[in-house]
Amino acid sequence: MSTHGTTHGDAPFCLEVDGVKCVPTFRQGWIPPEAKEMQAQLESVGLNAAVPDGHKIKETRLIRTSQSVVFAAFGERDWIRDGDFSAIAKFSNLAEDREREFGTPEQHYAKLVWVAGQIATQGEVPVAKVLATGSAEVDGKSRPWILEEKLTGAEAPAGLDRGMQQSLWKETGRVAGSIFKIEPQGYGTIFDPATGRFVQTWDEALDARVEKASLDRLVELGGLTEEQRADILGIVEDRLRTMDERYPRALNHGDLGPINNLFFSGIDSEQPVVTGVLDFDDAASLPGSAWTIAWSRWHQIAFERNLELDSYLEGMGIAKDEYEGQSLQKDADAALVLGLCWWKKMCMESVNRGGDWPAPNVAEKALARLDQHLPQLIDRLKA
């Protein structure tokens, strides 16, 4: 691998790796506390974090969850106003309080590389090729970085008609089903690069997702009654604890959706085909498909996003009567309850303290939907 810096247009620095050019940059208006230290260290590995005038990166989930700082992003996703670039560089910004969920930054980024390799080897889903990896010391902490090839295609636009939405969800289901075919070793989200496996047992991975402290906090905030909390813990034991006995291990993307992290071609011709899958930060080894189905329904309730569930299931190869007539729907409902409890806690804390994510006005609207859906789900599952 050859790496060197040059100038490119109005940008003061351009990274070139084996002939692939990119312009590293910060999203305008969001400079992490360690920016200056990161800039100095990035120079030592060939990734300079200078911000070209007129260039900006829109906010992404990676930045919101403090998993990565995106230093380079390129024209196909309109992150930068102009320019024809061909790669994206990510530098770990994983907060210490997230290591219980993701492991160390090295484990987290090793998972991203492993997942990309597994999916590329399978050959059914297009993922970004990893061009280079490395790490740098920042304030005595190791900060891994990844340089990835830019994916082609475009995000699905808003305002599509029902038929097109159904086509997008069917194609998204096909992608999810292909990823499910990869059977990792172990469970959870934390990956050990030395052994090439996820490190938790199913009991450990489930306990991490339940987060009893979060349920306690939600009771304190008045978002759950003590009875509802007890009902939820009972649902976990009755439905979710035995999932590893009823489903094979499967790789789950963790945040899949047609307007969230997929690129398409053929949208104009109403024959969408996925050309790229992004953002495997939440990828996990879990039993079966219930958690991925639950996550799509979570987006529907949390943000009022479209979900064509029948089309999504069809793309996965799951018949509607199979989904409704067996345990899968109840397992997905139980996983959904946990996700909605977490979101309700986040929203209530935002309203109380005036937080920036979710914004209080967004949180208030979400709470109205949660107050409707969450009790109904709990009652249905305990019946």
C-alpha atoms as one frame of an Amber mdcrd trajectory, in Angstrom:
protein
   0.000   0.000   0.000   1.328   3.424  -0.953  -0.066   6.488   0.812   0.767
  10.140   0.190  -0.875  13.552   0.322  -1.427  16.045  -2.476  -3.603  19.086
  -3.119  -6.957  18.689  -4.855  -9.116  21.599  -6.002  -9.718  24.070  -3.173
  -8.891  21.424  -0.546  -5.486  21.853   1.112  -4.865  18.109   1.322  -5.824
  15.013  -0.617  -5.145  11.484   0.571  -4.108   9.039  -2.131  -3.921   5.305
  -1.397  -2.802   3.159  -4.318  -4.153   5.743  -6.733  -7.488   6.217  -4.935
  -8.010   9.881  -4.013 -10.111  11.402  -1.244 -10.388  14.634   0.713 -10.583
  14.149   4.498 -12.799  16.671   6.284 -14.953  17.277   9.364 -18.692  17.820
   9.137 -19.154  21.574   9.357 -20.369  22.680  12.776 -19.392  19.491  14.628
 -15.804  19.389  15.877 -15.139  16.697  18.488 -13.232  17.679  21.626 -10.158
  15.751  20.492 -10.107  17.327  17.020  -6.698  18.989  17.281  -5.071  15.855
  18.679  -6.739  13.790  15.985  -5.560  16.183  13.279  -1.964  15.854  14.444
  -2.159  12.075  14.584  -3.982  11.766  11.282  -1.139  13.558   9.549   1.171
  10.797  10.726  -0.960   8.162   8.968  -1.728  10.226   5.889  -5.219  11.407
   6.857  -5.247  15.178   7.345  -8.421  16.582   8.930  -8.368  20.070   7.348
 -11.771  21.469   6.384 -11.922  22.807   2.819 -13.985  25.988   2.396 -17.478
  25.275   1.118 -17.338  21.579   1.952 -19.470  19.975   4.623 -20.623  16.555
   5.749 -24.208  16.169   6.865 -24.840  14.512  10.211 -24.736  10.746  10.164
 -25.640   8.086  12.694 -21.962   7.326  13.156 -21.393  10.797  14.501 -24.560
  10.902  16.623 -23.662   7.708  18.467 -20.000   8.708  18.940 -18.758   5.568
  17.223 -16.708   7.250  14.519 -15.645  10.619  13.221 -16.155  10.668   9.469
 -13.238  12.558   7.989 -13.968  11.922   4.347 -17.243  11.449   2.544 -17.993
  11.772  -1.096 -20.330  12.910  -3.825 -22.659   9.946  -4.301 -24.351  10.619
  -0.968 -24.171  14.423  -1.283 -22.118  14.740   1.891 -19.828  17.160   0.068
 -21.328  19.834  -2.149 -19.143  19.146  -5.157 -16.212  17.033  -6.240 -15.670
  13.576  -7.668 -14.104  11.497  -4.899 -13.765   7.802  -4.419 -13.285   6.829
  -0.778 -14.352   7.487   2.812 -12.120   7.543   5.882 -13.451   6.857   9.386
 -11.510   7.460  12.580 -12.725   5.843  15.802 -14.367   8.159  18.320 -15.957
   5.428  20.424 -16.766   6.840  23.861 -15.586   4.832  26.853 -19.158   4.473
  28.138 -20.066   2.663  24.896 -17.369   0.005  25.256 -19.741  -2.235  27.212
 -21.873  -2.305  24.069 -19.234  -2.342  21.305 -16.000  -3.444  22.968 -12.781
  -1.495  22.580 -12.264   0.698  19.499  -9.949  -2.010  18.129 -12.613  -4.688
  18.607 -15.276  -2.447  17.098 -13.299  -1.637  13.956 -12.083  -5.234  13.627
 -15.760  -6.227  13.532 -16.424  -3.779  10.692 -13.561  -5.245   8.667 -14.621
  -8.841   9.458 -18.262  -8.209   8.506 -17.266  -6.554   5.215 -15.027  -9.514
   4.423 -17.682 -12.115   5.234 -20.334 -10.401   3.121 -17.930  -9.812   0.237
 -16.943 -13.495   0.300 -20.606 -14.528   0.295 -21.081 -12.391  -2.821 -24.817
 -11.706  -2.507 -24.754  -8.162  -1.069 -22.548  -5.257  -2.239 -20.416  -3.758
   0.529 -17.583  -1.237   0.520 -14.132  -2.684  -0.061 -11.725  -1.903   2.779
  -8.747  -0.219   1.126  -6.576   0.324   4.177  -6.643   0.132   7.976  -4.419
   1.477  10.704  -4.335   3.097  14.112  -2.826   6.122  15.825  -2.265   7.124
  19.428  -4.334  10.113  20.570  -3.882  11.263  24.174  -2.501   7.861  25.073
  -5.465   6.035  23.484  -5.389   3.916  20.373  -7.683   5.255  17.620  -8.209
   2.838  14.721  -9.041   4.160  11.264 -10.457   2.597   8.105 -10.356   3.774
   4.507 -13.239   2.350   2.449 -14.096   2.413  -1.215 -17.030   4.642  -2.156
 -20.202   2.759  -3.055 -22.257   3.613  -6.122 -25.974   4.358  -6.314 -28.286
   6.786  -4.551 -30.378   6.964  -1.403 -34.098   6.403  -1.763 -35.838   9.807
  -1.957 -38.816  10.769   0.200 -42.353  10.884  -1.175 -42.333   7.681  -3.225
 -45.669   6.055  -4.010 -46.895   2.929  -2.224 -45.868   0.542  -4.983 -42.326
   1.881  -5.018 -42.108   1.698  -1.221 -43.138  -1.934  -1.386 -40.438  -2.634
  -3.972 -37.799  -0.933  -1.818 -38.795  -2.916   1.266 -38.822  -6.200  -0.659
 -35.285  -5.488  -1.875 -34.252  -4.497   1.655 -35.661  -7.806   2.903 -33.611
  -9.660   0.300 -30.473  -7.975   1.648 -31.403  -8.785   5.255 -32.076 -12.415
   4.347 -28.707 -12.730   2.625 -26.899 -11.323   5.666 -28.799 -13.775   7.923
 -27.163 -16.674   6.029 -23.814 -15.781   7.607 -23.577 -17.746  10.864 -20.951
 -16.239  13.188 -19.466 -17.905  16.225 -20.687 -16.589  19.583 -23.338 -13.906
  20.236 -23.643 -10.192  20.772 -22.031  -7.091  19.275 -18.488  -7.402  20.685
 -16.023  -9.081  18.330 -12.647 -10.613  19.180 -10.262 -10.269  16.229  -7.852
 -12.806  17.727 -10.404 -15.631  17.574 -12.670 -14.291  14.818 -15.811 -14.711
  16.920 -18.302 -12.701  18.931 -17.420 -13.028  22.584 -20.711 -13.388  24.477
 -23.051 -16.249  25.243 -26.702 -15.692  24.377 -27.565 -15.066  28.052 -24.851
 -12.395  28.258 -25.864 -10.765  24.977 -29.538 -10.694  26.000 -28.787  -9.233
  29.432 -26.825  -6.447  27.733 -29.874  -5.655  25.588 -32.336  -5.730  28.472
 -30.453  -3.068  30.507 -32.362  -3.409  33.789 -30.870  -0.111  34.961 -32.584
   1.626  32.041 -35.910   0.051  32.983 -35.391   1.236  36.575 -34.665   4.734
  35.296 -37.796   4.670  33.153 -39.858   3.783  36.238 -38.246   6.720  38.091
 -39.217   9.042  35.228 -42.812   7.817  35.293 -42.563   6.158  31.885 -43.298
   2.669  33.233 -45.197   1.355  36.222 -43.576  -1.200  38.506 -46.090  -3.718
  37.184 -45.108  -3.012  33.571 -41.434  -3.376  34.461 -42.132  -6.783  36.013
 -44.190  -7.751  32.949 -41.306  -6.827  30.618 -38.786  -8.876  32.596 -41.241
 -11.787  32.522 -41.567 -11.438  28.731 -37.784 -11.517  28.428 -37.589 -14.787
  30.337 -40.616 -16.393  28.664 -39.874 -15.430  25.064 -36.361 -14.118  24.499
 -34.242 -16.235  26.850 -34.819 -19.387  24.779 -34.358 -17.859  21.331 -30.968
 -19.528  20.913 -32.739 -22.888  21.236 -35.285 -22.036  18.543 -33.292 -20.167
  15.898 -29.831 -20.558  14.345 -27.205 -17.892  14.944 -27.390 -15.252  12.242
 -25.512 -12.078  11.427 -27.876  -9.102  11.822 -27.066  -5.712  10.275 -28.510
  -3.953  13.327 -29.868  -0.799  11.671 -31.197  -1.760   8.249 -33.704   0.322
   6.310 -34.157   1.652   2.758 -33.723   5.305   3.766 -31.143   4.646   6.456
 -28.098   2.920   5.045 -28.743   1.534   1.575 -27.854   2.773  -1.909 -30.049
   1.809  -4.867 -30.039   1.874  -8.624 -33.168   1.578 -10.772 -35.387   3.799
  -8.626 -36.377   5.895 -11.642 -37.440   2.766 -13.519 -39.307   1.430 -10.444
 -37.059  -1.651 -10.341 -34.795  -0.854  -7.395 -31.671  -2.920  -6.822 -29.398
  -2.430  -3.812 -25.946  -1.321  -4.947 -24.435  -0.744  -1.521 -24.991  -1.500
   2.170 -23.500   0.866   4.755 -22.944   1.250   8.492 -22.350  -2.115  10.130
 -21.505  -0.524  13.484 -24.497  -2.210  15.174 -23.945  -5.576  13.475 -24.481
  -8.457  15.881 -24.669 -12.214  16.082 -28.229 -12.963  17.201 -30.725 -15.834
  17.011 -32.672 -15.607  13.748 -34.403 -12.603  12.181 -36.672 -11.302  14.969
 -34.350  -8.494  16.059 -33.970  -7.102  12.538 -37.748  -7.146  12.062 -38.176
  -5.432  15.434 -35.668  -2.729  14.507 -37.635  -1.785  11.383 -40.821  -1.579
  13.421 -38.928   0.518  15.994 -38.089   3.052  13.273 -41.747   3.088  12.243
 -42.935   3.997  15.747 -39.976   6.125  16.865 -39.747   8.306  13.744 -43.002
   7.621  11.845 -41.035   6.054   8.994 -42.696   3.973   6.349 -42.643   0.194
   6.795 -44.118  -2.212   4.264 -43.869  -5.250   6.525 -45.443  -7.786   4.152
 -43.005  -6.800   1.393 -40.078  -6.835   3.839 -40.952 -10.361   4.991 -41.437
 -11.505   1.388 -37.952 -10.292   0.533 -36.570 -12.311   3.463 -38.430 -15.380
   2.235 -40.872 -15.391   5.185 -44.566 -15.893   4.383 -46.993 -13.630   6.240
 -48.980 -16.561   7.691 -45.720 -18.161   8.829 -44.748 -14.932  10.576 -48.136
 -14.466  12.251 -48.875 -18.117  12.993 -45.646 -19.088  14.697 -43.481 -17.617
  17.417 -41.543 -15.176  15.206 -44.055 -12.315  15.502 -44.168 -12.597  19.302
 -40.384 -12.763  19.492 -40.113  -9.654  17.312 -42.730  -7.924  19.483 -40.750
  -8.780  22.616 -37.520  -7.424  21.100 -39.438  -4.323  20.009 -40.593  -3.680
  23.593 -36.978  -3.444  24.740 -36.136  -1.009  21.941 -39.155   1.168  22.681
 -38.313   1.279  26.394 -34.812   2.504  25.584 -36.209   5.155  23.239 -38.815
   6.282  25.755 -36.104   6.768  28.380 -34.043   8.819  25.909 -37.044  10.949
  24.958 -38.164  11.590  28.539 -34.651  12.586  29.577 -34.391  14.926  26.582
 -37.672  16.651  27.445 -36.622  16.977  31.093 -33.150  18.352  30.458 -33.574
  20.020  27.052 -31.106  17.705  25.331 -29.886  17.916  21.755 -30.658  14.313
  20.713 -33.399  13.610  20.377 -34.435  17.245  20.193 -37.171  18.005  22.763
 -39.815  18.716  20.094 -39.009  15.395  18.383 -39.026  13.628  21.754 -42.452
  15.015  22.700 -44.027  13.743  19.475 -42.343  10.363  19.910 -43.612  10.061
  23.488 -47.196  10.460  22.288 -46.722   7.471  19.952 -44.890   5.466  22.620
 -47.652   6.029  25.147 -50.013   4.450  22.641 -47.961   1.510  21.365 -45.840
   0.350  24.310 -48.659  -0.559  26.757 -50.522  -2.374  23.964 -47.477  -4.483
  23.142 -46.849  -5.364  26.784 -50.472  -6.377  27.350 -50.536  -8.470  24.175
 -47.357 -10.335  25.070 -48.279 -11.133  28.659 -51.740 -12.391  27.650
